[in-house]
């Protein structure tokens, strides 16, 4: 009986994966004001995801006015000319939906998940955000306090909370990826109301945005509603600012030390890698999965389970629009010297360069990549975001159906070549993240 139940379970998993790998059908159109629109119909459940992605992140900010993209993620829930302060969330909650937003170095993303009969509500809310947001003193001052508290909680008072900020500002010297998404509290505090108004006018325009809708919709009705709420929003007549700064290559290893309020030392190593979507990036991404995804990953097995030189390890390549970094890290075990943990991580990287990957491990890696790809598009909200991402970064929303092939085309030899090319000492920044020294 147990074997029978297991067989049914496995069959169900196969059917689920097969269904989720079916081609994602969608329609696209562009309004006269430059707004790009992507629609995906999925009538399996009576919900709809309404999203708007703006092509503005922390890299679009001025060096003396950082943190604006993230600030606006908060500010644009303050209300509009037709939505009172504090009322934005209530519209969605009363309709039985949820909403949220997030900001990265490259873009800002807003979304609502609603019952499908509330599609028009979601579109009205997002059109209000794009055209009629209140960028005024009361909201700005409220969000200044909110952001400062977030900075304290997520960065300054959280163990290892500043590790990404500290490694990035050493990995980049001129490119705007060098500052954190949350930005500088000094910049946010000193900015004038007009600075915020200018940012809104420059970036929150239809020709810098993608509306992506997925769920239980009728295509023609959705097109009519999107046109109704967005067609009259004027586009920007001046070019959208995109940084063209090219970060110089790292030609020799950079080493530094940072002290923080932590108990266990840590080591961070940032390796410069190509931008997302480039051919080498797929090999680098699979290399990161091989090193650190799952309990049986190489770093986990070697440093945590066998050598006990770390209590936590990882490696994650940042999939950025412009050349980014892959960050390998280890939080040392009790009494372990940070140098020993660094050497152990480096040794595992060298193994990939010098030893063949077994067929069994490679197949497991391919399975992990495929599972991650399927999982990211298993819900309508994920599909809406993926479609917008692919359209914004690569100009091809159909990559939602074909990008997995790029990963699966990566060979064992490609991974080895990526390790040799990018994971070398002359292409990295090493940061020893240490406890603050005791004072008398």
C-alpha beads as a LAMMPS data file, in Angstrom:
LAMMPS data file: protein, C-alpha beads

440 atoms
439 bonds

1 atom types
1 bond types

-500.0 500.0 xlo xhi
-500.0 500.0 ylo yhi
-500.0 500.0 zlo zhi

Masses

1 110.0

Atoms # bond

1 1 1 0.000 0.000 0.000
2 1 1 2.820 2.416 0.861
3 1 1 4.475 1.803 -2.512
4 1 1 1.147 2.416 -4.263
5 1 1 0.633 5.718 -2.456
6 1 1 4.204 6.784 -3.260
7 1 1 3.631 5.977 -6.932
8 1 1 0.487 8.101 -6.980
9 1 1 2.347 10.951 -5.281
10 1 1 5.201 10.842 -7.801
11 1 1 2.734 10.682 -10.683
12 1 1 0.968 13.737 -9.278
13 1 1 4.259 15.624 -9.058
14 1 1 5.099 14.763 -12.661
15 1 1 1.666 15.921 -13.815
16 1 1 1.984 19.158 -11.817
17 1 1 5.399 19.965 -13.276
18 1 1 4.218 19.070 -16.761
19 1 1 1.233 21.373 -16.392
20 1 1 3.372 24.226 -15.093
21 1 1 5.833 23.814 -17.949
22 1 1 3.048 24.353 -20.475
23 1 1 3.563 27.426 -22.605
24 1 1 2.455 30.659 -20.952
25 1 1 0.167 32.343 -23.464
26 1 1 -0.039 36.123 -23.342
27 1 1 -0.942 39.170 -25.373
28 1 1 0.920 42.478 -25.629
29 1 1 0.117 45.973 -26.797
30 1 1 1.473 49.488 -26.323
31 1 1 -0.527 52.651 -25.749
32 1 1 0.242 55.859 -27.615
33 1 1 1.887 57.287 -24.475
34 1 1 4.463 54.486 -24.489
35 1 1 2.942 52.319 -21.750
36 1 1 3.624 48.644 -22.483
37 1 1 0.927 46.185 -21.447
38 1 1 1.113 42.399 -21.072
39 1 1 -1.949 40.219 -20.418
40 1 1 -2.049 36.541 -19.415
41 1 1 -5.312 34.641 -19.013
42 1 1 -5.585 31.882 -16.401
43 1 1 -9.131 30.935 -15.452
44 1 1 -8.186 28.156 -13.032
45 1 1 -8.956 30.369 -10.011
46 1 1 -11.086 33.544 -9.769
47 1 1 -8.212 35.885 -8.917
48 1 1 -6.173 38.423 -10.843
49 1 1 -2.757 39.967 -10.278
50 1 1 -2.493 43.595 -11.360
51 1 1 1.050 44.915 -11.443
52 1 1 3.071 47.875 -12.643
53 1 1 6.844 47.742 -12.973
54 1 1 8.766 50.997 -13.282
55 1 1 12.224 50.947 -14.813
56 1 1 13.791 52.825 -11.940
57 1 1 15.898 51.478 -9.107
58 1 1 18.704 52.704 -6.915
59 1 1 21.105 52.820 -9.886
60 1 1 19.032 55.647 -11.429
61 1 1 19.630 57.958 -8.473
62 1 1 22.044 60.844 -8.179
63 1 1 25.106 60.114 -5.990
64 1 1 24.117 62.964 -3.676
65 1 1 20.446 61.904 -3.489
66 1 1 20.431 58.154 -2.877
67 1 1 17.531 56.118 -1.513
68 1 1 14.849 57.797 -3.629
69 1 1 13.624 54.714 -5.501
70 1 1 13.036 52.841 -2.254
71 1 1 11.582 55.955 -0.636
72 1 1 8.950 56.171 -3.376
73 1 1 7.991 52.538 -2.867
74 1 1 6.727 53.738 0.539
75 1 1 5.594 57.236 -0.394
76 1 1 3.257 56.114 -3.162
77 1 1 0.989 54.352 -0.686
78 1 1 0.373 57.702 1.031
79 1 1 -2.547 58.605 -1.186
80 1 1 -3.399 60.547 -4.331
81 1 1 -5.592 63.458 -5.357
82 1 1 -8.559 61.064 -5.289
83 1 1 -7.466 58.633 -2.541
84 1 1 -7.154 59.901 1.009
85 1 1 -4.059 59.346 3.137
86 1 1 -4.122 55.857 4.611
87 1 1 -6.974 54.772 2.322
88 1 1 -4.959 53.024 -0.381
89 1 1 -4.630 49.729 1.517
90 1 1 -8.254 49.851 2.652
91 1 1 -9.607 49.772 -0.906
92 1 1 -7.772 46.522 -1.544
93 1 1 -8.507 44.953 1.832
94 1 1 -12.246 45.690 1.574
95 1 1 -12.253 44.011 -1.833
96 1 1 -10.702 40.888 -0.287
97 1 1 -7.273 41.383 -1.823
98 1 1 -3.666 41.975 -0.856
99 1 1 -1.023 44.384 -2.122
100 1 1 2.659 45.072 -1.810
101 1 1 5.706 46.535 -3.543
102 1 1 9.443 46.057 -3.709
103 1 1 12.481 47.904 -5.004
104 1 1 15.783 46.653 -6.376
105 1 1 18.855 48.245 -7.866
106 1 1 17.176 48.164 -11.286
107 1 1 13.381 48.516 -10.924
108 1 1 10.392 49.201 -8.646
109 1 1 7.409 46.837 -8.663
110 1 1 3.862 47.372 -7.348
111 1 1 1.075 44.800 -7.354
112 1 1 -2.383 43.910 -6.096
113 1 1 -3.873 40.415 -5.949
114 1 1 -7.641 40.711 -6.138
115 1 1 -10.804 38.734 -6.834
116 1 1 -11.104 38.765 -10.603
117 1 1 -14.266 40.871 -10.497
118 1 1 -12.136 43.664 -8.974
119 1 1 -9.787 44.077 -11.940
120 1 1 -11.037 47.593 -12.578
121 1 1 -10.295 48.576 -8.975
122 1 1 -6.677 47.494 -9.335
123 1 1 -6.233 49.409 -12.560
124 1 1 -7.783 52.556 -11.104
125 1 1 -5.482 52.375 -8.071
126 1 1 -2.380 51.980 -10.224
127 1 1 -3.395 54.743 -12.621
128 1 1 -3.861 57.024 -9.613
129 1 1 -0.381 56.123 -8.424
130 1 1 1.086 56.956 -11.834
131 1 1 -0.731 60.240 -12.431
132 1 1 -2.083 61.727 -9.221
133 1 1 0.221 60.688 -6.363
134 1 1 0.540 63.195 -3.535
135 1 1 4.209 64.122 -3.327
136 1 1 3.866 66.649 -0.543
137 1 1 5.394 67.584 2.778
138 1 1 3.134 65.606 5.120
139 1 1 3.715 62.302 3.300
140 1 1 7.405 62.971 2.806
141 1 1 7.958 63.692 6.487
142 1 1 5.973 60.600 7.514
143 1 1 8.044 58.360 5.278
144 1 1 11.334 59.907 6.352
145 1 1 10.630 58.561 9.837
146 1 1 9.500 55.183 8.486
147 1 1 12.638 54.752 6.362
148 1 1 14.941 55.746 9.207
149 1 1 13.328 53.148 11.456
150 1 1 13.591 50.527 8.712
151 1 1 17.276 51.366 8.361
152 1 1 17.809 50.859 12.090
153 1 1 15.917 47.565 12.209
154 1 1 17.075 45.942 8.981
155 1 1 20.624 47.233 8.719
156 1 1 22.086 48.691 11.878
157 1 1 20.499 46.597 14.649
158 1 1 20.318 43.304 12.777
159 1 1 23.297 40.925 12.962
160 1 1 25.145 40.985 9.625
161 1 1 22.527 43.450 8.378
162 1 1 25.132 45.606 6.670
163 1 1 27.055 42.833 4.927
164 1 1 25.656 43.543 1.428
165 1 1 26.111 47.289 1.810
166 1 1 29.702 46.895 2.974
167 1 1 30.767 44.428 0.286
168 1 1 29.094 46.358 -2.550
169 1 1 30.781 49.652 -1.740
170 1 1 34.122 47.861 -1.927
171 1 1 33.252 45.937 -5.095
172 1 1 32.208 49.141 -6.918
173 1 1 33.976 52.468 -6.915
174 1 1 32.137 54.521 -9.559
175 1 1 28.993 52.621 -10.584
176 1 1 25.740 53.371 -8.684
177 1 1 25.500 49.722 -7.603
178 1 1 27.976 50.825 -4.931
179 1 1 25.277 52.293 -2.673
180 1 1 22.470 50.290 -0.989
181 1 1 18.881 50.339 -2.202
182 1 1 17.764 51.963 1.049
183 1 1 20.264 54.748 0.362
184 1 1 21.718 57.304 2.715
185 1 1 19.673 58.623 5.622
186 1 1 21.615 61.872 5.347
187 1 1 20.518 62.257 1.728
188 1 1 16.883 61.461 2.508
189 1 1 16.944 63.815 5.493
190 1 1 18.470 66.700 3.558
191 1 1 16.381 66.352 0.373
192 1 1 13.891 69.095 -0.379
193 1 1 10.270 68.578 -1.425
194 1 1 11.178 69.635 -4.956
195 1 1 13.781 66.859 -5.194
196 1 1 11.048 64.289 -4.564
197 1 1 8.665 65.961 -7.011
198 1 1 11.356 65.936 -9.695
199 1 1 12.041 62.231 -9.155
200 1 1 8.343 61.422 -9.507
201 1 1 8.033 63.516 -12.659
202 1 1 11.134 61.953 -14.208
203 1 1 10.470 58.267 -13.591
204 1 1 6.788 57.635 -12.814
205 1 1 5.666 58.075 -16.375
206 1 1 3.922 55.629 -18.725
207 1 1 6.848 55.311 -21.137
208 1 1 8.980 54.071 -18.211
209 1 1 6.492 51.429 -17.041
210 1 1 4.979 48.058 -17.849
211 1 1 1.476 47.030 -16.796
212 1 1 1.365 43.250 -16.410
213 1 1 -1.909 41.477 -15.588
214 1 1 -2.302 37.742 -15.015
215 1 1 -5.284 35.692 -13.930
216 1 1 -8.974 35.214 -14.553
217 1 1 -9.480 37.892 -17.189
218 1 1 -11.162 38.399 -20.520
219 1 1 -8.578 39.773 -22.928
220 1 1 -10.816 42.307 -24.634
221 1 1 -12.287 43.582 -21.385
222 1 1 -8.796 43.945 -19.867
223 1 1 -7.568 45.872 -22.912
224 1 1 -10.558 48.201 -22.680
225 1 1 -10.013 48.868 -18.981
226 1 1 -6.261 49.432 -19.281
227 1 1 -6.880 51.873 -22.115
228 1 1 -9.608 53.634 -20.125
229 1 1 -7.417 54.275 -17.092
230 1 1 -3.986 54.859 -18.642
231 1 1 -4.319 56.260 -22.171
232 1 1 -4.640 59.899 -21.084
233 1 1 -1.616 59.905 -18.787
234 1 1 0.990 62.064 -20.549
235 1 1 4.331 60.506 -21.365
236 1 1 7.652 62.088 -20.516
237 1 1 9.051 64.178 -23.362
238 1 1 12.625 64.055 -22.067
239 1 1 14.888 60.995 -22.012
240 1 1 14.681 58.711 -18.978
241 1 1 18.002 58.755 -17.139
242 1 1 19.952 55.500 -17.486
243 1 1 23.470 55.337 -16.030
244 1 1 26.160 54.684 -18.624
245 1 1 29.044 54.494 -16.152
246 1 1 31.271 51.470 -16.718
247 1 1 32.886 50.082 -13.585
248 1 1 36.608 49.368 -14.118
249 1 1 37.588 45.707 -13.923
250 1 1 39.062 44.340 -10.717
251 1 1 42.670 43.535 -11.638
252 1 1 43.950 42.328 -8.281
253 1 1 42.390 41.077 -5.081
254 1 1 40.949 43.750 -2.773
255 1 1 40.939 42.962 0.954
256 1 1 39.415 44.845 3.871
257 1 1 38.011 44.417 7.378
258 1 1 34.758 45.686 8.846
259 1 1 33.750 45.581 12.518
260 1 1 30.129 45.245 13.574
261 1 1 27.993 44.286 16.550
262 1 1 28.116 40.530 15.947
263 1 1 29.360 37.491 17.866
264 1 1 30.707 35.210 15.149
265 1 1 33.140 36.414 12.459
266 1 1 32.198 36.079 8.813
267 1 1 33.971 36.231 5.483
268 1 1 32.455 37.736 2.318
269 1 1 33.915 37.341 -1.156
270 1 1 32.483 39.246 -4.102
271 1 1 33.434 38.094 -7.597
272 1 1 32.650 40.373 -10.564
273 1 1 30.286 38.612 -13.002
274 1 1 28.466 39.520 -16.243
275 1 1 24.991 41.030 -16.425
276 1 1 21.896 38.850 -16.246
277 1 1 20.786 37.449 -19.582
278 1 1 24.276 37.162 -21.042
279 1 1 25.463 33.696 -22.055
280 1 1 28.075 33.446 -19.294
281 1 1 25.583 34.481 -16.633
282 1 1 23.652 31.220 -16.957
283 1 1 26.775 29.191 -16.217
284 1 1 27.653 31.481 -13.283
285 1 1 24.113 31.113 -11.934
286 1 1 24.277 27.317 -12.110
287 1 1 27.672 27.440 -10.437
288 1 1 26.086 29.338 -7.542
289 1 1 23.351 26.709 -7.243
290 1 1 25.943 23.934 -7.258
291 1 1 27.894 25.598 -4.475
292 1 1 25.143 26.502 -2.071
293 1 1 21.548 25.503 -2.811
294 1 1 20.221 22.826 -0.488
295 1 1 21.504 20.761 2.409
296 1 1 23.631 18.602 0.104
297 1 1 25.293 21.532 -1.709
298 1 1 29.060 21.620 -1.806
299 1 1 29.646 24.470 0.634
300 1 1 27.082 23.135 3.103
301 1 1 28.501 19.614 3.102
302 1 1 32.157 20.658 3.275
303 1 1 32.167 23.612 5.658
304 1 1 29.135 22.990 7.890
305 1 1 28.703 19.207 7.993
306 1 1 32.211 17.823 7.546
307 1 1 34.783 20.443 8.560
308 1 1 32.516 22.400 10.936
309 1 1 34.231 25.629 9.978
310 1 1 30.983 27.524 9.458
311 1 1 27.461 27.625 10.849
312 1 1 26.086 29.155 7.651
313 1 1 27.433 29.359 4.118
314 1 1 26.163 30.478 0.762
315 1 1 26.853 31.786 -2.679
316 1 1 24.454 33.922 -4.676
317 1 1 24.999 35.711 -7.985
318 1 1 23.133 39.016 -8.227
319 1 1 21.118 38.983 -11.456
320 1 1 21.532 42.653 -12.289
321 1 1 20.806 44.590 -15.455
322 1 1 24.436 45.683 -15.666
323 1 1 27.510 43.609 -14.645
324 1 1 27.108 42.495 -11.048
325 1 1 28.793 40.282 -8.492
326 1 1 28.456 36.809 -7.062
327 1 1 28.865 36.792 -3.297
328 1 1 30.237 33.779 -1.438
329 1 1 30.021 33.939 2.337
330 1 1 30.587 31.946 5.485
331 1 1 29.719 32.685 9.114
332 1 1 32.414 31.037 11.178
333 1 1 31.802 28.305 13.710
334 1 1 32.582 29.014 17.357
335 1 1 36.325 29.423 17.809
336 1 1 37.095 29.133 14.084
337 1 1 39.449 31.702 12.594
338 1 1 37.951 33.688 9.735
339 1 1 41.034 32.937 7.616
340 1 1 40.356 29.201 7.904
341 1 1 36.754 29.672 6.756
342 1 1 37.924 31.782 3.822
343 1 1 40.441 29.124 2.797
344 1 1 37.827 26.385 3.024
345 1 1 35.382 28.274 0.760
346 1 1 38.146 29.010 -1.732
347 1 1 39.160 25.343 -1.709
348 1 1 35.628 24.278 -2.699
349 1 1 35.669 26.754 -5.564
350 1 1 39.041 25.403 -6.699
351 1 1 37.631 21.869 -6.655
352 1 1 35.114 22.853 -9.305
353 1 1 37.934 24.188 -11.473
354 1 1 40.081 21.094 -11.105
355 1 1 37.756 18.116 -10.607
356 1 1 34.977 16.859 -12.901
357 1 1 31.346 17.210 -11.833
358 1 1 29.744 13.787 -11.643
359 1 1 26.807 12.929 -13.887
360 1 1 24.631 12.380 -10.814
361 1 1 25.450 15.772 -9.294
362 1 1 24.957 17.512 -12.628
363 1 1 21.536 15.944 -13.105
364 1 1 20.563 17.014 -9.595
365 1 1 21.707 20.554 -10.457
366 1 1 19.583 20.615 -13.604
367 1 1 16.598 19.356 -11.602
368 1 1 17.057 22.159 -9.062
369 1 1 17.214 24.800 -11.777
370 1 1 14.114 23.433 -13.463
371 1 1 12.234 23.272 -10.167
372 1 1 13.167 26.873 -9.327
373 1 1 11.983 28.026 -12.750
374 1 1 8.677 26.186 -12.427
375 1 1 8.096 27.425 -8.873
376 1 1 8.640 31.061 -9.824
377 1 1 5.803 30.812 -12.353
378 1 1 3.414 28.594 -10.409
379 1 1 1.168 31.503 -9.327
380 1 1 -0.410 34.307 -11.316
381 1 1 1.514 36.916 -9.313
382 1 1 4.791 35.243 -10.269
383 1 1 3.776 35.073 -13.916
384 1 1 2.840 38.772 -13.972
385 1 1 6.217 39.709 -12.476
386 1 1 8.202 37.385 -14.761
387 1 1 6.513 38.725 -17.885
388 1 1 7.294 42.298 -16.838
389 1 1 10.895 41.442 -15.922
390 1 1 11.601 39.773 -19.239
391 1 1 10.023 42.612 -21.192
392 1 1 11.803 45.323 -19.231
393 1 1 15.308 43.860 -19.101
394 1 1 15.499 41.920 -22.361
395 1 1 12.675 43.293 -24.498
396 1 1 11.199 39.788 -24.862
397 1 1 8.368 38.658 -22.597
398 1 1 8.410 35.232 -24.289
399 1 1 11.565 34.376 -22.361
400 1 1 9.107 33.149 -19.731
401 1 1 8.724 30.157 -22.060
402 1 1 12.267 29.821 -23.367
403 1 1 14.789 30.995 -20.765
404 1 1 14.843 27.608 -19.039
405 1 1 16.360 26.220 -22.237
406 1 1 19.307 28.577 -21.782
407 1 1 19.970 27.126 -18.336
408 1 1 19.587 23.540 -19.504
409 1 1 21.987 24.194 -22.385
410 1 1 24.788 24.884 -19.877
411 1 1 27.235 21.980 -19.780
412 1 1 29.514 20.751 -17.035
413 1 1 32.415 22.216 -18.979
414 1 1 30.651 25.598 -19.164
415 1 1 30.378 25.669 -15.365
416 1 1 34.039 24.818 -14.991
417 1 1 35.009 27.556 -17.470
418 1 1 32.855 30.081 -15.581
419 1 1 34.594 29.173 -12.317
420 1 1 38.011 29.626 -13.925
421 1 1 37.073 32.892 -15.637
422 1 1 35.182 34.658 -12.862
423 1 1 35.943 32.944 -9.532
424 1 1 39.613 33.845 -9.333
425 1 1 41.508 35.833 -6.726
426 1 1 42.348 38.701 -9.061
427 1 1 38.632 39.266 -9.689
428 1 1 37.367 39.447 -6.148
429 1 1 36.888 41.581 -3.056
430 1 1 37.382 39.839 0.297
431 1 1 35.843 41.346 3.416
432 1 1 36.431 39.984 6.899
433 1 1 33.319 40.913 8.872
434 1 1 34.414 40.830 12.509
435 1 1 32.980 41.436 15.991
436 1 1 33.740 44.805 17.460
437 1 1 36.830 44.550 19.661
438 1 1 36.256 44.642 23.393
439 1 1 37.048 47.984 25.044
440 1 1 38.403 48.500 28.565

Bonds

1 1 1 2
2 1 2 3
3 1 3 4
4 1 4 5
5 1 5 6
6 1 6 7
7 1 7 8
8 1 8 9
9 1 9 10
10 1 10 11
11 1 11 12
12 1 12 13
13 1 13 14
14 1 14 15
15 1 15 16
16 1 16 17
17 1 17 18
18 1 18 19
19 1 19 20
20 1 20 21
21 1 21 22
22 1 22 23
23 1 23 24
24 1 24 25
25 1 25 26
26 1 26 27
27 1 27 28
28 1 28 29
29 1 29 30
30 1 30 31
31 1 31 32
32 1 32 33
33 1 33 34
34 1 34 35
35 1 35 36
36 1 36 37
37 1 37 38
38 1 38 39
39 1 39 40
40 1 40 41
41 1 41 42
42 1 42 43
43 1 43 44
44 1 44 45
45 1 45 46
46 1 46 47
47 1 47 48
48 1 48 49
49 1 49 50
50 1 50 51
51 1 51 52
52 1 52 53
53 1 53 54
54 1 54 55
55 1 55 56
56 1 56 57
57 1 57 58
58 1 58 59
59 1 59 60
60 1 60 61
61 1 61 62
62 1 62 63
63 1 63 64
64 1 64 65
65 1 65 66
66 1 66 67
67 1 67 68
68 1 68 69
69 1 69 70
70 1 70 71
71 1 71 72
72 1 72 73
73 1 73 74
74 1 74 75
75 1 75 76
76 1 76 77
77 1 77 78
78 1 78 79
79 1 79 80
80 1 80 81
81 1 81 82
82 1 82 83
83 1 83 84
84 1 84 85
85 1 85 86
86 1 86 87
87 1 87 88
88 1 88 89
89 1 89 90
90 1 90 91
91 1 91 92
92 1 92 93
93 1 93 94
94 1 94 95
95 1 95 96
96 1 96 97
97 1 97 98
98 1 98 99
99 1 99 100
100 1 100 101
101 1 101 102
102 1 102 103
103 1 103 104
104 1 104 105
105 1 105 106
106 1 106 107
107 1 107 108
108 1 108 109
109 1 109 110
110 1 110 111
111 1 111 112
112 1 112 113
113 1 113 114
114 1 114 115
115 1 115 116
116 1 116 117
117 1 117 118
118 1 118 119
119 1 119 120
120 1 120 121
121 1 121 122
122 1 122 123
123 1 123 124
124 1 124 125
125 1 125 126
126 1 126 127
127 1 127 128
128 1 128 129
129 1 129 130
130 1 130 131
131 1 131 132
132 1 132 133
133 1 133 134
134 1 134 135
135 1 135 136
136 1 136 137
137 1 137 138
138 1 138 139
139 1 139 140
140 1 140 141
141 1 141 142
142 1 142 143
143 1 143 144
144 1 144 145
145 1 145 146
146 1 146 147
147 1 147 148
148 1 148 149
149 1 149 150
150 1 150 151
151 1 151 152
152 1 152 153
153 1 153 154
154 1 154 155
155 1 155 156
156 1 156 157
157 1 157 158
158 1 158 159
159 1 159 160
160 1 160 161
161 1 161 162
162 1 162 163
163 1 163 164
164 1 164 165
165 1 165 166
166 1 166 167
167 1 167 168
168 1 168 169
169 1 169 170
170 1 170 171
171 1 171 172
172 1 172 173
173 1 173 174
174 1 174 175
175 1 175 176
176 1 176 177
177 1 177 178
178 1 178 179
179 1 179 180
180 1 180 181
181 1 181 182
182 1 182 183
183 1 183 184
184 1 184 185
185 1 185 186
186 1 186 187
187 1 187 188
188 1 188 189
189 1 189 190
190 1 190 191
191 1 191 192
192 1 192 193
193 1 193 194
194 1 194 195
195 1 195 196
196 1 196 197
197 1 197 198
198 1 198 199
199 1 199 200
200 1 200 201
201 1 201 202
202 1 202 203
203 1 203 204
204 1 204 205
205 1 205 206
206 1 206 207
207 1 207 208
208 1 208 209
209 1 209 210
210 1 210 211
211 1 211 212
212 1 212 213
213 1 213 214
214 1 214 215
215 1 215 216
216 1 216 217
217 1 217 218
218 1 218 219
219 1 219 220
220 1 220 221
221 1 221 222
222 1 222 223
223 1 223 224
224 1 224 225
225 1 225 226
226 1 226 227
227 1 227 228
228 1 228 229
229 1 229 230
230 1 230 231
231 1 231 232
232 1 232 233
233 1 233 234
234 1 234 235
235 1 235 236
236 1 236 237
237 1 237 238
238 1 238 239
239 1 239 240
240 1 240 241
241 1 241 242
242 1 242 243
243 1 243 244
244 1 244 245
245 1 245 246
246 1 246 247
247 1 247 248
248 1 248 249
249 1 249 250
250 1 250 251
251 1 251 252
252 1 252 253
253 1 253 254
254 1 254 255
255 1 255 256
256 1 256 257
257 1 257 258
258 1 258 259
259 1 259 260
260 1 260 261
261 1 261 262
262 1 262 263
263 1 263 264
264 1 264 265
265 1 265 266
266 1 266 267
267 1 267 268
268 1 268 269
269 1 269 270
270 1 270 271
271 1 271 272
272 1 272 273
273 1 273 274
274 1 274 275
275 1 275 276
276 1 276 277
277 1 277 278
278 1 278 279
279 1 279 280
280 1 280 281
281 1 281 282
282 1 282 283
283 1 283 284
284 1 284 285
285 1 285 286
286 1 286 287
287 1 287 288
288 1 288 289
289 1 289 290
290 1 290 291
291 1 291 292
292 1 292 293
293 1 293 294
294 1 294 295
295 1 295 296
296 1 296 297
297 1 297 298
298 1 298 299
299 1 299 300
300 1 300 301
301 1 301 302
302 1 302 303
303 1 303 304
304 1 304 305
305 1 305 306
306 1 306 307
307 1 307 308
308 1 308 309
309 1 309 310
310 1 310 311
311 1 311 312
312 1 312 313
313 1 313 314
314 1 314 315
315 1 315 316
316 1 316 317
317 1 317 318
318 1 318 319
319 1 319 320
320 1 320 321
321 1 321 322
322 1 322 323
323 1 323 324
324 1 324 325
325 1 325 326
326 1 326 327
327 1 327 328
328 1 328 329
329 1 329 330
330 1 330 331
331 1 331 332
332 1 332 333
333 1 333 334
334 1 334 335
335 1 335 336
336 1 336 337
337 1 337 338
338 1 338 339
339 1 339 340
340 1 340 341
341 1 341 342
342 1 342 343
343 1 343 344
344 1 344 345
345 1 345 346
346 1 346 347
347 1 347 348
348 1 348 349
349 1 349 350
350 1 350 351
351 1 351 352
352 1 352 353
353 1 353 354
354 1 354 355
355 1 355 356
356 1 356 357
357 1 357 358
358 1 358 359
359 1 359 360
360 1 360 361
361 1 361 362
362 1 362 363
363 1 363 364
364 1 364 365
365 1 365 366
366 1 366 367
367 1 367 368
368 1 368 369
369 1 369 370
370 1 370 371
371 1 371 372
372 1 372 373
373 1 373 374
374 1 374 375
375 1 375 376
376 1 376 377
377 1 377 378
378 1 378 379
379 1 379 380
380 1 380 381
381 1 381 382
382 1 382 383
383 1 383 384
384 1 384 385
385 1 385 386
386 1 386 387
387 1 387 388
388 1 388 389
389 1 389 390
390 1 390 391
391 1 391 392
392 1 392 393
393 1 393 394
394 1 394 395
395 1 395 396
396 1 396 397
397 1 397 398
398 1 398 399
399 1 399 400
400 1 400 401
401 1 401 402
402 1 402 403
403 1 403 404
404 1 404 405
405 1 405 406
406 1 406 407
407 1 407 408
408 1 408 409
409 1 409 410
410 1 410 411
411 1 411 412
412 1 412 413
413 1 413 414
414 1 414 415
415 1 415 416
416 1 416 417
417 1 417 418
418 1 418 419
419 1 419 420
420 1 420 421
421 1 421 422
422 1 422 423
423 1 423 424
424 1 424 425
425 1 425 426
426 1 426 427
427 1 427 428
428 1 428 429
429 1 429 430
430 1 430 431
431 1 431 432
432 1 432 433
433 1 433 434
434 1 434 435
435 1 435 436
436 1 436 437
437 1 437 438
438 1 438 439
439 1 439 440
